[in-house]
Amino acid sequence: MPITAISGAASGIGAATRAALEAAGHRVIGIDLRGSDIAADLSTPEGRAAAIAAVIDACGGTLDHLVLCAGVGPQVEPASTIVGVNYFGAVALLDGLLPALQKGNTPSAVVVSSVASVHLPWDQNPLAGPITAGDEGAIKQILEAAGERSGQLAYAGSKNAVTVAVRQRVKIWGDAGVRLNTVAPGAVATPLLQKGLDDPRYGQQIRDFVAPIPRHAQPAEIASLIAYLLGPQAGFIHGTQMFIDGGIDAAMRPTQF
């Protein structure tokens, strides 16, 4: 029975992924703020360390798969929390659980990024420098200076950074025998999306973000792609970001791929 850890497992894409993998015979170790096997606040260094220790304890030091779904949207305040969860939380779990994954059976990991990750390229991302330096204090200052744009900057910047972090790890993880990829959803019908729609600052912008397939994805659709990437049929897919966005990236950037 494969053992899989999932962050953000209590709702949205994480809950749908848990259901899909359990139906396929996985033993799932869920991580979330509440309502899951492991309660942890991934916005803090202490919460990240506690989550890693709890997963290692729960799996006995051997983990087959890791899925990082935990994330927060642009409406969350302070905006530095967005970067704390979306970037630092994800990277801490990746690095902290790699030794356990190395002991697993055909191990693999998937990080949920976003189509927003390509809206702010790395060389134009003002958070790139302090993210690389691990300077959460400097990130907070940049976001405070951004004013009303802070949430958008934190979200797009953190999703861009976590995708870059995955790509930068492709050699180390390949040498370790562990595949690592990202998926980049567009708008998905989750509680996170609804919170954004309900926010007076971002709601209309989100409503105007309409894909060529003019609907929101269902969490189960994202979960099906994650399950595919974890499995042996995706055995030569490594370091890749796969869009599952109804065509919006192609519509917005037809000559960039």
Buried (B, 14 or more C-beta within 10 A) or exposed (E): EBBBBBBBBBBBBBBBBBBBBEEEEBBBBBBBBEEBBBBBBBBBBEBBEBBBEBBBEBBEEBBBBBBBBBBBBBBBEBBBBBBBBBBBBBBBBBBBBBEBBBBBEBBBBBBBBBBBBBBBEBEEBBBBEBBEEEBBEBBBEBBEEBEEBBBBBBBBBBBBBBBBBBBEBBEEBEEBEBBBBBBBBBBBBBEBBBBBBEBEEBBEEBEEBBBEEEEBBBBBBBBBBBBBBBBEEBEEBBBBBBBBBBEBBBEBEEEEE
